[in-house]
Amino acid sequence: QVQLVESGGGLVQAGGSLRLSCAASGRTFSAYAMGWFRQAPGKEREFVAAIDWSGESTYYTDAVKGRFTISRDNAKNTVYLQMNSLKPEDTAVYSCAVHNSPYSRGKYLYTTENYNYWGQGTQVTVSS
């Protein structure tokens, strides 16, 4: 059974940092891109960042470029999201997901519908 478990969320003041982790179990995802998405209250889920299977290519939404960094450790079947200079508008439930097609890159990583395994999410709250 495939399972994705996020951790590392919490309450932080604006300007602070958090590091999210997403540990996958049940199978190996080293051939698949992984992504982070977030959903704020009353809003749709949105793309935050993605990383290809090799870790060489990363993608970010404009709102987090220069502040967030996505990385992965295939030996641990884990993907990370380092979030710096956090803002109140970053407050949301953050979820990780696994892409549905191996060795994908580029524009295919931005779309929610292209991911088929999802974690339950971890709450990130940034106070002003």
TAFENSUL-V339744 format. One record per residue. SS is DSSP state (H for helix, E for strand, - for the rest). NEAR is the number of other ideal C-beta (glycine too) atoms within 10 Angstrom. Layout:
# TAFENSUL-V339744
ss=SS near=NEAR
ss=SS near=NEAR
This chain:
# TAFENSUL-V339744
ss=- near=5
ss=- near=12
ss=E near=12
ss=E near=23
ss=E near=14
ss=E near=22
ss=E near=12
ss=- near=16
ss=- near=19
ss=E near=13
ss=E near=12
ss=E near=17
ss=E near=10
ss=- near=13
ss=- near=11
ss=- near=14
ss=- near=11
ss=E near=21
ss=E near=14
ss=E near=23
ss=E near=17
ss=E near=25
ss=E near=16
ss=E near=23
ss=E near=12
ss=- near=11
ss=- near=13
ss=- near=10
ss=- near=22
ss=- near=14
ss=- near=13
ss=E near=21
ss=E near=30
ss=E near=28
ss=E near=26
ss=E near=26
ss=E near=23
ss=E near=22
ss=E near=14
ss=- near=14
ss=- near=7
ss=- near=5
ss=- near=9
ss=- near=8
ss=- near=16
ss=E near=14
ss=E near=19
ss=E near=24
ss=E near=27
ss=E near=28
ss=E near=24
ss=- near=19
ss=- near=19
ss=- near=13
ss=- near=16
ss=- near=8
ss=- near=13
ss=E near=16
ss=E near=19
ss=E near=18
ss=- near=16
ss=H near=6
ss=H near=13
ss=H near=22
ss=- near=10
ss=- near=9
ss=- near=15
ss=E near=22
ss=E near=16
ss=E near=23
ss=E near=14
ss=E near=22
ss=E near=12
ss=- near=15
ss=- near=7
ss=- near=11
ss=- near=18
ss=E near=18
ss=E near=29
ss=E near=20
ss=E near=26
ss=E near=15
ss=E near=27
ss=- near=14
ss=- near=13
ss=- near=22
ss=- near=14
ss=H near=11
ss=H near=11
ss=H near=22
ss=- near=19
ss=E near=22
ss=E near=18
ss=E near=25
ss=E near=23
ss=E near=30
ss=E near=24
ss=E near=20
ss=E near=25
ss=E near=14
ss=E near=13
ss=E near=11
ss=- near=11
ss=- near=17
ss=- near=16
ss=H near=11
ss=H near=9
ss=H near=13
ss=H near=22
ss=- near=15
ss=- near=12
ss=H near=14
ss=H near=6
ss=H near=17
ss=E near=22
ss=E near=12
ss=E near=18
ss=E near=17
ss=- near=20
ss=- near=11
ss=- near=18
ss=E near=21
ss=E near=12
ss=E near=22
ss=E near=15
ss=E near=20
ss=E near=11
ss=- near=9
